[in-house]
Amino acid sequence: MSNIFYTESELQKNSSIVLCIEEKDPINKYQPIDSRIFISWDNNKKKYYLCGRRQDVLKATDFIPYSFYCKRSSNVYEFIKIVIGSTNDNTCSTTLYNFNNLENILENERTYEFYESLMDRNYEIVGYDNSSVNSKILLPIIKLLKYMHN
């Protein structure tokens, strides 16, 4: 993977924006992430791609990851509300990443583990910690994924 992904600014030719939303459990210090979702736009399929996984805090193991495609940004947001929750007491983190050359990765290789392995501050554009699921904030970001690629 090191040949595909890089941090040199002059080589940023094939960038893709990926949104990561994490539900955090501020009480649980053993496993602070309860659930994580990666959302990207697949320009070939003209659909949003979502993959994620719930963390099993009781057994210190992971639930089986999921992935699927979705046509509408409103459906992506509704899914986030269900998985992460939409009450003000939920603590979540929202991060936009700039990943390079995703179009060179085969579709069946774009797994939850693949995206998780790329989580690096070098690829982070912006991150919002201790936020809640809010349509005024998340829907514009989700819609931008559709148009922010080269």
N, CA, C and O atoms as a GROMACS GRO file, in nm:
protein
  600
    1MET      N    1   0.080  -0.119   0.000
    1MET     CA    2   0.000   0.000   0.000
    1MET      C    3   0.084   0.126   0.000
    1MET      O    4   0.038   0.231  -0.044
    2SER      N    5   0.205   0.118   0.048
    2SER     CA    6   0.287   0.238   0.056
    2SER      C    7   0.318   0.298  -0.081
    2SER      O    8   0.348   0.417  -0.090
    3ASN      N    9   0.310   0.217  -0.188
    3ASN     CA   10   0.332   0.271  -0.321
    3ASN      C   11   0.211   0.348  -0.373
    3ASN      O   12   0.225   0.432  -0.462
    4ILE      N   13   0.094   0.321  -0.318
    4ILE     CA   14  -0.028   0.385  -0.366
    4ILE      C   15  -0.058   0.510  -0.286
    4ILE      O   16  -0.100   0.611  -0.343
    5PHE      N   17  -0.037   0.506  -0.156
    5PHE     CA   18  -0.073   0.618  -0.069
    5PHE      C   19   0.053   0.691  -0.026
    5PHE      O   20   0.155   0.629   0.005
    6TYR      N   21   0.045   0.821  -0.024
    6TYR     CA   22   0.162   0.903   0.003
    6TYR      C   23   0.118   1.035   0.062
    6TYR      O   24   0.000   1.070   0.058
    7THR      N   25   0.213   1.107   0.117
    7THR     CA   26   0.181   1.235   0.179
    7THR      C   27   0.243   1.354   0.106
    7THR      O   28   0.217   1.468   0.145
    8GLU      N   29   0.322   1.333   0.004
    8GLU     CA   30   0.387   1.444  -0.067
    8GLU      C   31   0.281   1.528  -0.137
    8GLU      O   32   0.203   1.477  -0.217
    9SER      N   33   0.279   1.657  -0.108
    9SER     CA   34   0.173   1.743  -0.160
    9SER      C   35   0.178   1.757  -0.312
    9SER      O   36   0.074   1.775  -0.374
   10GLU      N   37   0.294   1.748  -0.372
   10GLU     CA   38   0.302   1.764  -0.517
   10GLU      C   39   0.245   1.643  -0.592
   10GLU      O   40   0.227   1.649  -0.713
   11LEU      N   41   0.218   1.535  -0.523
   11LEU     CA   42   0.166   1.415  -0.587
   11LEU      C   43   0.015   1.398  -0.567
   11LEU      O   44  -0.038   1.290  -0.594
   12GLN      N   45  -0.053   1.499  -0.519
   12GLN     CA   46  -0.197   1.490  -0.491
   12GLN      C   47  -0.277   1.508  -0.620
   12GLN      O   48  -0.336   1.614  -0.642
   13LYS      N   49  -0.278   1.407  -0.703
   13LYS     CA   50  -0.347   1.416  -0.831
   13LYS      C   51  -0.481   1.344  -0.832
   13LYS      O   52  -0.573   1.388  -0.902
   14ASN      N   53  -0.496   1.237  -0.759
   14ASN     CA   54  -0.616   1.155  -0.762
   14ASN      C   55  -0.673   1.141  -0.622
   14ASN      O   56  -0.666   1.034  -0.562
   15SER      N   57  -0.729   1.248  -0.571
   15SER     CA   58  -0.777   1.250  -0.434
   15SER      C   59  -0.925   1.216  -0.428
   15SER      O   60  -1.002   1.245  -0.520
   16SER      N   61  -0.964   1.154  -0.317
   16SER     CA   62  -1.104   1.125  -0.288
   16SER      C   63  -1.129   1.162  -0.143
   16SER      O   64  -1.047   1.136  -0.055
   17ILE      N   65  -1.244   1.224  -0.120
   17ILE     CA   66  -1.282   1.262   0.015
   17ILE      C   67  -1.361   1.147   0.077
   17ILE      O   68  -1.452   1.092   0.014
   18VAL      N   69  -1.326   1.111   0.199
   18VAL     CA   70  -1.395   1.006   0.274
   18VAL      C   71  -1.436   1.064   0.408
   18VAL      O   72  -1.356   1.124   0.479
   19LEU      N   73  -1.562   1.045   0.442
   19LEU     CA   74  -1.616   1.090   0.570
   19LEU      C   75  -1.615   0.973   0.667
   19LEU      O   76  -1.659   0.864   0.634
   20CYS      N   77  -1.564   0.998   0.787
   20CYS     CA   78  -1.563   0.897   0.893
   20CYS      C   79  -1.640   0.953   1.012
   20CYS      O   80  -1.612   1.062   1.060
   21ILE      N   81  -1.737   0.876   1.058
   21ILE     CA   82  -1.814   0.915   1.175
   21ILE      C   83  -1.798   0.807   1.280
   21ILE      O   84  -1.821   0.688   1.254
   22GLU      N   85  -1.758   0.849   1.399
   22GLU     CA   86  -1.737   0.755   1.509
   22GLU      C   87  -1.828   0.792   1.626
   22GLU      O   88  -1.832   0.907   1.669
   23GLU      N   89  -1.900   0.693   1.675
   23GLU     CA   90  -1.975   0.712   1.799
   23GLU      C   91  -1.882   0.676   1.912
   23GLU      O   92  -1.825   0.566   1.915
   24LYS      N   93  -1.867   0.768   2.006
   24LYS     CA   94  -1.774   0.746   2.117
   24LYS      C   95  -1.850   0.726   2.247
   24LYS      O   96  -1.956   0.784   2.270
   25ASP      N   97  -1.793   0.644   2.331
   25ASP     CA   98  -1.847   0.619   2.464
   25ASP      C   99  -1.751   0.683   2.563
   25ASP      O  100  -1.646   0.625   2.593
   26PRO      N  101  -1.783   0.802   2.615
   26PRO     CA  102  -1.689   0.873   2.702
   26PRO      C  103  -1.663   0.803   2.835
   26PRO      O  104  -1.564   0.832   2.902
   27ILE      N  105  -1.751   0.712   2.874
   27ILE     CA  106  -1.735   0.643   3.002
   27ILE      C  107  -1.641   0.524   2.989
   27ILE      O  108  -1.566   0.493   3.082
   28ASN      N  109  -1.645   0.456   2.874
   28ASN     CA  110  -1.569   0.334   2.855
   28ASN      C  111  -1.426   0.366   2.809
   28ASN      O  112  -1.405   0.402   2.693
   29LYS      N  113  -1.332   0.354   2.897
   29LYS     CA  114  -1.192   0.382   2.862
   29LYS      C  115  -1.126   0.263   2.793
   29LYS      O  116  -1.026   0.279   2.724
   30TYR      N  117  -1.183   0.143   2.811
   30TYR     CA  118  -1.128   0.023   2.749
   30TYR      C  119  -1.150   0.025   2.597
   30TYR      O  120  -1.058  -0.005   2.521
   31GLN      N  121  -1.270   0.060   2.554
   31GLN     CA  122  -1.304   0.064   2.412
   31GLN      C  123  -1.386   0.191   2.387
   31GLN      O  124  -1.509   0.186   2.391
   32PRO      N  125  -1.319   0.304   2.361
   32PRO     CA  126  -1.392   0.430   2.350
   32PRO      C  127  -1.478   0.443   2.223
   32PRO      O  128  -1.567   0.529   2.220
   33ILE      N  129  -1.455   0.363   2.120
   33ILE     CA  130  -1.534   0.370   1.998
   33ILE      C  131  -1.642   0.264   2.002
   33ILE      O  132  -1.614   0.145   2.013
   34ASP      N  133  -1.767   0.308   1.994
   34ASP     CA  134  -1.880   0.214   1.994
   34ASP      C  135  -1.914   0.170   1.852
   34ASP      O  136  -1.948   0.054   1.829
   35SER      N  137  -1.905   0.263   1.756
   35SER     CA  138  -1.938   0.232   1.617
   35SER      C  139  -1.862   0.328   1.526
   35SER      O  140  -1.838   0.443   1.563
   36ARG      N  141  -1.826   0.281   1.408
   36ARG     CA  142  -1.754   0.364   1.311
   36ARG      C  143  -1.810   0.338   1.171
   36ARG      O  144  -1.832   0.223   1.132
   37ILE      N  145  -1.832   0.447   1.095
   37ILE     CA  146  -1.883   0.437   0.958
   37ILE      C  147  -1.792   0.519   0.867
   37ILE      O  148  -1.757   0.633   0.899
   38PHE      N  149  -1.753   0.462   0.753
   38PHE     CA  150  -1.682   0.534   0.648
   38PHE      C  151  -1.781   0.555   0.532
   38PHE      O  152  -1.852   0.462   0.493
   39ILE      N  153  -1.784   0.677   0.478
   39ILE     CA  154  -1.876   0.709   0.370
   39ILE      C  155  -1.795   0.776   0.258
   39ILE      O  156  -1.721   0.872   0.281
   40SER      N  157  -1.810   0.723   0.138
   40SER     CA  158  -1.741   0.781   0.023
   40SER      C  159  -1.835   0.777  -0.097
   40SER      O  160  -1.941   0.714  -0.093
   41TRP      N  161  -1.796   0.844  -0.201
   41TRP     CA  162  -1.873   0.846  -0.325
   41TRP      C  163  -1.801   0.758  -0.426
   41TRP      O  164  -1.682   0.777  -0.452
   42ASP      N  165  -1.872   0.663  -0.484
   42ASP     CA  166  -1.816   0.578  -0.589
   42ASP      C  167  -1.856   0.640  -0.723
   42ASP      O  168  -1.972   0.631  -0.764
   43ASN      N  169  -1.761   0.703  -0.790
   43ASN     CA  170  -1.790   0.774  -0.913
   43ASN      C  171  -1.827   0.679  -1.027
   43ASN      O  172  -1.900   0.719  -1.118
   44ASN      N  173  -1.779   0.555  -1.024
   44ASN     CA  174  -1.815   0.459  -1.128
   44ASN      C  175  -1.960   0.414  -1.116
   44ASN      O  176  -2.031   0.405  -1.216
   45LYS      N  177  -2.003   0.386  -0.994
   45LYS     CA  178  -2.141   0.340  -0.971
   45LYS      C  179  -2.239   0.454  -0.952
   45LYS      O  180  -2.360   0.435  -0.957
   46LYS      N  181  -2.186   0.576  -0.931
   46LYS     CA  182  -2.269   0.693  -0.905
   46LYS      C  183  -2.357   0.671  -0.782
   46LYS      O  184  -2.477   0.700  -0.783
   47LYS      N  185  -2.294   0.618  -0.677
   47LYS     CA  186  -2.364   0.590  -0.551
   47LYS      C  187  -2.268   0.614  -0.436
   47LYS      O  188  -2.146   0.613  -0.451
   48TYR      N  189  -2.329   0.637  -0.319
   48TYR     CA  190  -2.251   0.646  -0.197
   48TYR      C  191  -2.214   0.505  -0.152
   48TYR      O  192  -2.294   0.412  -0.164
   49TYR      N  193  -2.093   0.491  -0.101
   49TYR     CA  194  -2.049   0.364  -0.047
   49TYR      C  195  -2.032   0.382   0.104
   49TYR      O  196  -1.962   0.472   0.149
   50LEU      N  197  -2.096   0.295   0.180
   50LEU     CA  198  -2.086   0.298   0.326
   50LEU      C  199  -2.030   0.166   0.374
   50LEU      O  200  -2.071   0.059   0.328
   51CYS      N  201  -1.937   0.175   0.467
   51CYS     CA  202  -1.890   0.054   0.534
   51CYS      C  203  -1.863   0.090   0.680
   51CYS      O  204  -1.819   0.201   0.711
   52GLY      N  205  -1.889  -0.002   0.766
   52GLY     CA  206  -1.871   0.027   0.907
   52GLY      C  207  -1.870  -0.098   0.991
   52GLY      O  208  -1.879  -0.211   0.942
   53ARG      N  209  -1.860  -0.074   1.120
   53ARG     CA  210  -1.861  -0.187   1.214
   53ARG      C  211  -1.892  -0.134   1.353
   53ARG      O  212  -1.850  -0.025   1.392
   54ARG      N  213  -1.965  -0.213   1.424
   54ARG     CA  214  -1.991  -0.188   1.565
   54ARG      C  215  -1.882  -0.257   1.644
   54ARG      O  216  -1.841  -0.368   1.609
   55GLN      N  217  -1.835  -0.194   1.748
   55GLN     CA  218  -1.731  -0.252   1.833
   55GLN      C  219  -1.797  -0.325   1.949
   55GLN      O  220  -1.892  -0.273   2.008
   56ASP      N  221  -1.750  -0.441   1.983
   56ASP     CA  222  -1.805  -0.519   2.093
   56ASP      C  223  -1.724  -0.490   2.218
   56ASP      O  224  -1.615  -0.544   2.236
   57VAL      N  225  -1.776  -0.406   2.304
   57VAL     CA  226  -1.700  -0.363   2.421
   57VAL      C  227  -1.700  -0.468   2.532
   57VAL      O  228  -1.614  -0.464   2.620
   58LEU      N  229  -1.795  -0.561   2.529
   58LEU     CA  230  -1.802  -0.659   2.637
   58LEU      C  231  -1.700  -0.771   2.621
   58LEU      O  232  -1.643  -0.817   2.720
   59LYS      N  233  -1.677  -0.815   2.498
   59LYS     CA  234  -1.586  -0.927   2.474
   59LYS      C  235  -1.453  -0.884   2.415
   59LYS      O  236  -1.367  -0.968   2.389
   60ALA      N  237  -1.435  -0.755   2.395
   60ALA     CA  238  -1.312  -0.702   2.336
   60ALA      C  239  -1.286  -0.762   2.199
   60ALA      O  240  -1.171  -0.782   2.161
   61THR      N  241  -1.393  -0.790   2.126
   61THR     CA  242  -1.382  -0.837   1.988
   61THR      C  243  -1.468  -0.746   1.901
   61THR      O  244  -1.541  -0.661   1.953
   62ASP      N  245  -1.460  -0.764   1.773
   62ASP     CA  246  -1.533  -0.678   1.681
   62ASP      C  247  -1.650  -0.753   1.619
   62ASP      O  248  -1.643  -0.873   1.592
   63PHE      N  249  -1.759  -0.680   1.598
   63PHE     CA  250  -1.869  -0.733   1.522
   63PHE      C  251  -1.828  -0.744   1.376
   63PHE      O  252  -1.726  -0.688   1.335
   64ILE      N  253  -1.906  -0.815   1.299
   64ILE     CA  254  -1.878  -0.832   1.157
   64ILE      C  255  -1.902  -0.698   1.085
   64ILE      O  256  -2.005  -0.634   1.107
   65PRO      N  257  -1.810  -0.655   1.002
   65PRO     CA  258  -1.829  -0.529   0.927
   65PRO      C  259  -1.944  -0.542   0.826
   65PRO      O  260  -1.980  -0.652   0.785
   66TYR      N  261  -1.998  -0.430   0.788
   66TYR     CA  262  -2.103  -0.425   0.687
   66TYR      C  263  -2.060  -0.326   0.579
   66TYR      O  264  -1.977  -0.239   0.602
   67SER      N  265  -2.119  -0.341   0.461
   67SER     CA  266  -2.096  -0.244   0.354
   67SER      C  267  -2.211  -0.251   0.256
   67SER      O  268  -2.268  -0.357   0.232
   68PHE      N  269  -2.246  -0.136   0.199
   68PHE     CA  270  -2.350  -0.130   0.100
   68PHE      C  271  -2.344   0.003   0.026
   68PHE      O  272  -2.272   0.094   0.066
   69TYR      N  273  -2.420   0.011  -0.081
   69TYR     CA  274  -2.430   0.132  -0.161
   69TYR      C  275  -2.565   0.199  -0.137
   69TYR      O  276  -2.663   0.134  -0.098
   70CYS      N  277  -2.569   0.329  -0.159
   70CYS     CA  278  -2.690   0.406  -0.136
   70CYS      C  279  -2.694   0.519  -0.240
   70CYS      O  280  -2.590   0.579  -0.269
   71LYS      N  281  -2.810   0.548  -0.294
   71LYS     CA  282  -2.821   0.650  -0.398
   71LYS      C  283  -2.835   0.791  -0.345
   71LYS      O  284  -2.780   0.885  -0.403
   72ARG      N  285  -2.907   0.809  -0.236
   72ARG     CA  286  -2.943   0.943  -0.192
   72ARG      C  287  -2.872   0.982  -0.062
   72ARG      O  288  -2.855   0.901   0.029
   73SER      N  289  -2.830   1.109  -0.057
   73SER     CA  290  -2.764   1.159   0.063
   73SER      C  291  -2.857   1.157   0.184
   73SER      O  292  -2.812   1.136   0.296
   74SER      N  293  -2.986   1.178   0.161
   74SER     CA  294  -3.081   1.174   0.273
   74SER      C  295  -3.090   1.035   0.334
   74SER      O  296  -3.108   1.021   0.455
   75ASN      N  297  -3.077   0.930   0.251
   75ASN     CA  298  -3.077   0.794   0.303
   75ASN      C  299  -2.950   0.765   0.382
   75ASN      O  300  -2.954   0.694   0.483
   76VAL      N  301  -2.838   0.820   0.337
   76VAL     CA  302  -2.712   0.805   0.412
   76VAL      C  303  -2.728   0.868   0.550
   76VAL      O  304  -2.690   0.809   0.650
   77TYR      N  305  -2.784   0.989   0.553
   77TYR     CA  306  -2.803   1.057   0.680
   77TYR      C  307  -2.898   0.979   0.772
   77TYR      O  308  -2.872   0.967   0.892
   78GLU      N  309  -3.006   0.927   0.718
   78GLU     CA  310  -3.100   0.849   0.800
   78GLU      C  311  -3.032   0.726   0.859
   78GLU      O  312  -3.058   0.689   0.974
   79PHE      N  313  -2.944   0.663   0.781
   79PHE     CA  314  -2.870   0.548   0.832
   79PHE      C  315  -2.778   0.590   0.947
   79PHE      O  316  -2.770   0.520   1.048
   80ILE      N  317  -2.710   0.702   0.932
   80ILE     CA  318  -2.622   0.753   1.037
   80ILE      C  319  -2.703   0.778   1.164
   80ILE      O  320  -2.658   0.744   1.274
   81LYS      N  321  -2.821   0.836   1.150
   81LYS     CA  322  -2.906   0.862   1.267
   81LYS      C  323  -2.942   0.732   1.339
   81LYS      O  324  -2.946   0.729   1.462
   82ILE      N  325  -2.967   0.628   1.264
   82ILE     CA  326  -3.002   0.500   1.324
   82ILE      C  327  -2.882   0.437   1.394
   82ILE      O  328  -2.892   0.390   1.507
   83VAL      N  329  -2.768   0.437   1.326
   83VAL     CA  330  -2.648   0.369   1.379
   83VAL      C  331  -2.582   0.447   1.491
   83VAL      O  332  -2.548   0.390   1.594
   84ILE      N  333  -2.565   0.576   1.473
   84ILE     CA  334  -2.495   0.659   1.571
   84ILE      C  335  -2.593   0.717   1.673
   84ILE      O  336  -2.559   0.729   1.791
   85GLY      N  337  -2.712   0.752   1.629
   85GLY     CA  338  -2.810   0.816   1.715
   85GLY      C  339  -2.814   0.965   1.688
   85GLY      O  340  -2.720   1.022   1.633
   86SER      N  341  -2.924   1.027   1.727
   86SER     CA  342  -2.938   1.169   1.696
   86SER      C  343  -2.973   1.252   1.819
   86SER      O  344  -3.018   1.366   1.805
   87THR      N  345  -2.953   1.199   1.937
   87THR     CA  346  -2.981   1.278   2.056
   87THR      C  347  -2.861   1.363   2.092
   87THR      O  348  -2.748   1.331   2.053
   88ASN      N  349  -2.884   1.469   2.164
   88ASN     CA  350  -2.775   1.560   2.199
   88ASN      C  351  -2.674   1.499   2.294
   88ASN      O  352  -2.562   1.549   2.304
   89ASP      N  353  -2.710   1.393   2.364
   89ASP     CA  354  -2.615   1.335   2.458
   89ASP      C  355  -2.517   1.239   2.391
   89ASP      O  356  -2.423   1.192   2.455
   90ASN      N  357  -2.538   1.209   2.263
   90ASN     CA  358  -2.442   1.124   2.193
   90ASN      C  359  -2.316   1.203   2.164
   90ASN      O  360  -2.321   1.319   2.123
   91THR      N  361  -2.206   1.140   2.186
   91THR     CA  362  -2.077   1.201   2.154
   91THR      C  363  -2.023   1.131   2.032
   91THR      O  364  -2.002   1.010   2.032
   92CYS      N  365  -2.000   1.208   1.926
   92CYS     CA  366  -1.942   1.148   1.807
   92CYS      C  367  -1.830   1.236   1.754
   92CYS      O  368  -1.817   1.353   1.791
   93SER      N  369  -1.753   1.178   1.668
   93SER     CA  370  -1.644   1.248   1.603
   93SER      C  371  -1.668   1.238   1.453
   93SER      O  372  -1.699   1.130   1.402
   94THR      N  373  -1.653   1.349   1.382
   94THR     CA  374  -1.671   1.353   1.237
   94THR      C  375  -1.539   1.399   1.175
   94THR      O  376  -1.488   1.506   1.210
   95THR      N  377  -1.485   1.319   1.085
   95THR     CA  378  -1.356   1.349   1.024
   95THR      C  379  -1.366   1.335   0.873
   95THR      O  380  -1.422   1.237   0.823
   96LEU      N  381  -1.311   1.431   0.802
   96LEU     CA  382  -1.296   1.421   0.657
   96LEU      C  383  -1.152   1.386   0.625
   96LEU      O  384  -1.059   1.450   0.673
   97TYR      N  385  -1.135   1.282   0.544
   97TYR     CA  386  -1.002   1.239   0.502
   97TYR      C  387  -0.985   1.263   0.353
   97TYR      O  388  -1.082   1.260   0.277
   98ASN      N  389  -0.862   1.286   0.312
   98ASN     CA  390  -0.825   1.297   0.172
   98ASN      C  391  -0.737   1.176   0.140
   98ASN      O  392  -0.618   1.175   0.172
   99PHE      N  393  -0.797   1.075   0.077
   99PHE     CA  394  -0.722   0.955   0.041
   99PHE      C  395  -0.688   0.961  -0.107
   99PHE      O  396  -0.768   1.009  -0.188
  100ASN      N  397  -0.571   0.914  -0.141
  100ASN     CA  398  -0.521   0.918  -0.278
  100ASN      C  399  -0.543   0.786  -0.349
  100ASN      O  400  -0.535   0.679  -0.289
  101ASN      N  401  -0.571   0.795  -0.478
  101ASN     CA  402  -0.573   0.680  -0.568
  101ASN      C  403  -0.671   0.570  -0.529
  101ASN      O  404  -0.644   0.452  -0.552
  102LEU      N  405  -0.784   0.606  -0.469
  102LEU     CA  406  -0.883   0.504  -0.436
  102LEU      C  407  -0.937   0.435  -0.560
  102LEU      O  408  -0.976   0.318  -0.555
  103GLU      N  409  -0.941   0.507  -0.672
  103GLU     CA  410  -0.992   0.445  -0.794
  103GLU      C  411  -0.902   0.332  -0.844
  103GLU      O  412  -0.945   0.250  -0.925
  104ASN      N  413  -0.778   0.326  -0.795
  104ASN     CA  414  -0.687   0.218  -0.833
  104ASN      C  415  -0.705   0.094  -0.746
  104ASN      O  416  -0.646  -0.011  -0.774
  105ILE      N  417  -0.786   0.105  -0.642
  105ILE     CA  418  -0.811  -0.008  -0.552
  105ILE      C  419  -0.933  -0.083  -0.602
  105ILE      O  420  -1.037  -0.023  -0.630
  106LEU      N  421  -0.922  -0.214  -0.613
  106LEU     CA  422  -1.035  -0.294  -0.659
  106LEU      C  423  -1.151  -0.281  -0.562
  106LEU      O  424  -1.132  -0.265  -0.442
  107GLU      N  425  -1.271  -0.288  -0.616
  107GLU     CA  426  -1.392  -0.270  -0.536
  107GLU      C  427  -1.397  -0.367  -0.417
  107GLU      O  428  -1.434  -0.327  -0.307
  108ASN      N  429  -1.360  -0.492  -0.438
  108ASN     CA  430  -1.367  -0.590  -0.329
  108ASN      C  431  -1.257  -0.571  -0.225
  108ASN      O  432  -1.259  -0.636  -0.120
  109GLU      N  433  -1.161  -0.482  -0.252
  109GLU     CA  434  -1.057  -0.452  -0.153
  109GLU      C  435  -1.092  -0.332  -0.067
  109GLU      O  436  -1.024  -0.306   0.033
  110ARG      N  437  -1.195  -0.258  -0.102
  110ARG     CA  438  -1.238  -0.141  -0.024
  110ARG      C  439  -1.326  -0.188   0.091
  110ARG      O  440  -1.448  -0.173   0.088
  111THR      N  441  -1.264  -0.243   0.189
  111THR     CA  442  -1.335  -0.298   0.303
  111THR      C  443  -1.324  -0.202   0.422
  111THR      O  444  -1.252  -0.103   0.418
  112TYR      N  445  -1.398  -0.235   0.526
  112TYR     CA  446  -1.389  -0.158   0.649
  112TYR      C  447  -1.244  -0.157   0.699
  112TYR      O  448  -1.192  -0.052   0.736
  113GLU      N  449  -1.180  -0.273   0.699
  113GLU     CA  450  -1.042  -0.283   0.746
  113GLU      C  451  -0.947  -0.200   0.661
  113GLU      O  452  -0.850  -0.143   0.712
  114PHE      N  453  -0.974  -0.193   0.530
  114PHE     CA  454  -0.894  -0.112   0.440
  114PHE      C  455  -0.900   0.035   0.482
  114PHE      O  456  -0.796   0.100   0.499
  115TYR      N  457  -1.021   0.088   0.497
  115TYR     CA  458  -1.036   0.229   0.537
  115TYR      C  459  -0.980   0.253   0.676
  115TYR      O  460  -0.916   0.356   0.700
  116GLU      N  461  -1.003   0.161   0.766
  116GLU     CA  462  -0.952   0.176   0.903
  116GLU      C  463  -0.800   0.184   0.904
  116GLU      O  464  -0.741   0.259   0.982
  117SER      N  465  -0.735   0.106   0.818
  117SER     CA  466  -0.589   0.107   0.812
  117SER      C  467  -0.533   0.240   0.761
  117SER      O  468  -0.416   0.271   0.785
  118LEU      N  469  -0.615   0.317   0.690
  118LEU     CA  470  -0.571   0.445   0.634
  118LEU      C  471  -0.593   0.563   0.728
  118LEU      O  472  -0.552   0.674   0.698
  119MET      N  473  -0.658   0.539   0.840
  119MET     CA  474  -0.685   0.649   0.933
  119MET      C  475  -0.552   0.701   0.987
  119MET      O  476  -0.487   0.638   1.070
  120ASP      N  477  -0.514   0.817   0.938
  120ASP     CA  478  -0.386   0.876   0.972
  120ASP      C  479  -0.403   1.027   0.968
  120ASP      O  480  -0.469   1.079   0.878
  121ARG      N  481  -0.346   1.096   1.061
  121ARG     CA  482  -0.359   1.242   1.066
  121ARG      C  483  -0.304   1.310   0.941
  121ARG      O  484  -0.344   1.421   0.907
  122ASN      N  485  -0.211   1.243   0.871
  122ASN     CA  486  -0.156   1.300   0.748
  122ASN      C  487  -0.262   1.315   0.640
  122ASN      O  488  -0.250   1.401   0.553
  123TYR      N  489  -0.365   1.231   0.644
  123TYR     CA  490  -0.471   1.236   0.544
  123TYR      C  491  -0.593   1.314   0.592
  123TYR      O  492  -0.689   1.331   0.516
  124GLU      N  493  -0.591   1.360   0.715
  124GLU     CA  494  -0.706   1.429   0.772
  124GLU      C  495  -0.715   1.572   0.721
  124GLU      O  496  -0.616   1.646   0.722
  125ILE      N  497  -0.834   1.611   0.674
  125ILE     CA  498  -0.858   1.748   0.632
  125ILE      C  499  -0.912   1.828   0.748
  125ILE      O  500  -0.863   1.938   0.778
  126VAL      N  501  -1.013   1.773   0.815
  126VAL     CA  502  -1.075   1.840   0.928
  126VAL      C  503  -1.141   1.735   1.017
  126VAL      O  504  -1.186   1.631   0.969
  127GLY      N  505  -1.147   1.763   1.144
  127GLY     CA  506  -1.214   1.674   1.238
  127GLY      C  507  -1.290   1.753   1.342
  127GLY      O  508  -1.243   1.855   1.391
  128TYR      N  509  -1.409   1.706   1.373
  128TYR     CA  510  -1.493   1.768   1.476
  128TYR      C  511  -1.519   1.665   1.584
  128TYR      O  512  -1.586   1.564   1.561
  129ASP      N  513  -1.467   1.690   1.703
  129ASP     CA  514  -1.488   1.599   1.815
  129ASP      C  515  -1.603   1.649   1.900
  129ASP      O  516  -1.641   1.766   1.896
  130ASN      N  517  -1.659   1.556   1.978
  130ASN     CA  518  -1.766   1.588   2.072
  130ASN      C  519  -1.882   1.661   2.006
  130ASN      O  520  -1.931   1.761   2.058
  131SER      N  521  -1.925   1.611   1.893
  131SER     CA  522  -2.039   1.669   1.824
  131SER      C  523  -2.155   1.570   1.828
  131SER      O  524  -2.140   1.457   1.874
  132SER      N  525  -2.270   1.612   1.780
  132SER     CA  526  -2.385   1.523   1.773
  132SER      C  527  -2.427   1.512   1.627
  132SER      O  528  -2.388   1.593   1.543
  133VAL      N  529  -2.508   1.411   1.598
  133VAL     CA  530  -2.558   1.391   1.462
  133VAL      C  531  -2.660   1.500   1.435
  133VAL      O  532  -2.764   1.509   1.501
  134ASN      N  533  -2.629   1.584   1.336
  134ASN     CA  534  -2.710   1.700   1.307
  134ASN      C  535  -2.723   1.715   1.155
  134ASN      O  536  -2.622   1.719   1.084
  135SER      N  537  -2.845   1.722   1.106
  135SER     CA  538  -2.866   1.727   0.960
  135SER      C  539  -2.810   1.854   0.898
  135SER      O  540  -2.766   1.851   0.783
  136LYS      N  541  -2.809   1.965   0.971
  136LYS     CA  542  -2.758   2.090   0.915
  136LYS      C  543  -2.608   2.084   0.891
  136LYS      O  544  -2.554   2.154   0.804
  137ILE      N  545  -2.540   2.001   0.969
  137ILE     CA  546  -2.395   1.986   0.953
  137ILE      C  547  -2.362   1.870   0.860
  137ILE      O  548  -2.282   1.886   0.767
  138LEU      N  549  -2.423   1.753   0.882
  138LEU     CA  550  -2.384   1.632   0.809
  138LEU      C  551  -2.435   1.626   0.665
  138LEU      O  552  -2.362   1.582   0.576
  139LEU      N  553  -2.558   1.668   0.640
  139LEU     CA  554  -2.610   1.658   0.503
  139LEU      C  555  -2.527   1.734   0.400
  139LEU      O  556  -2.498   1.680   0.294
  140PRO      N  557  -2.486   1.859   0.428
  140PRO     CA  558  -2.399   1.926   0.330
  140PRO      C  559  -2.266   1.854   0.308
  140PRO      O  560  -2.215   1.850   0.196
  141ILE      N  561  -2.210   1.796   0.414
  141ILE     CA  562  -2.083   1.723   0.398
  141ILE      C  563  -2.106   1.599   0.314
  141ILE      O  564  -2.026   1.570   0.224
  142ILE      N  565  -2.213   1.526   0.340
  142ILE     CA  566  -2.244   1.405   0.263
  142ILE      C  567  -2.263   1.440   0.116
  142ILE      O  568  -2.212   1.370   0.028
  143LYS      N  569  -2.334   1.548   0.087
  143LYS     CA  570  -2.356   1.591  -0.051
  143LYS      C  571  -2.227   1.631  -0.119
  143LYS      O  572  -2.209   1.607  -0.239
  144LEU      N  573  -2.135   1.692  -0.043
  144LEU     CA  574  -2.006   1.732  -0.101
  144LEU      C  575  -1.924   1.612  -0.149
  144LEU      O  576  -1.851   1.623  -0.247
  145LEU      N  577  -1.937   1.498  -0.083
  145LEU     CA  578  -1.862   1.379  -0.123
  145LEU      C  579  -1.887   1.345  -0.270
  145LEU      O  580  -1.798   1.296  -0.340
  146LYS      N  581  -2.006   1.371  -0.314
  146LYS     CA  582  -2.048   1.340  -0.452
  146LYS      C  583  -1.972   1.425  -0.554
  146LYS      O  584  -1.949   1.382  -0.667
  147TYR      N  585  -1.933   1.546  -0.514
  147TYR     CA  586  -1.874   1.639  -0.608
  147TYR      C  587  -1.726   1.668  -0.583
  147TYR      O  588  -1.664   1.739  -0.662
  148MET      N  589  -1.670   1.616  -0.476
  148MET     CA  590  -1.531   1.646  -0.441
  148MET      C  591  -1.438   1.530  -0.475
  148MET      O  592  -1.403   1.450  -0.388
  149HIS      N  593  -1.400   1.522  -0.599
  149HIS     CA  594  -1.304   1.421  -0.643
  149HIS      C  595  -1.236   1.473  -0.768
  149HIS      O  596  -1.282   1.569  -0.830
  150ASN      N  597  -1.127   1.409  -0.805
  150ASN     CA  598  -1.062   1.446  -0.931
  150ASN      C  599  -1.007   1.324  -0.999
  150ASN      O  600  -0.949   1.334  -1.106
   0.00000   0.00000   0.00000
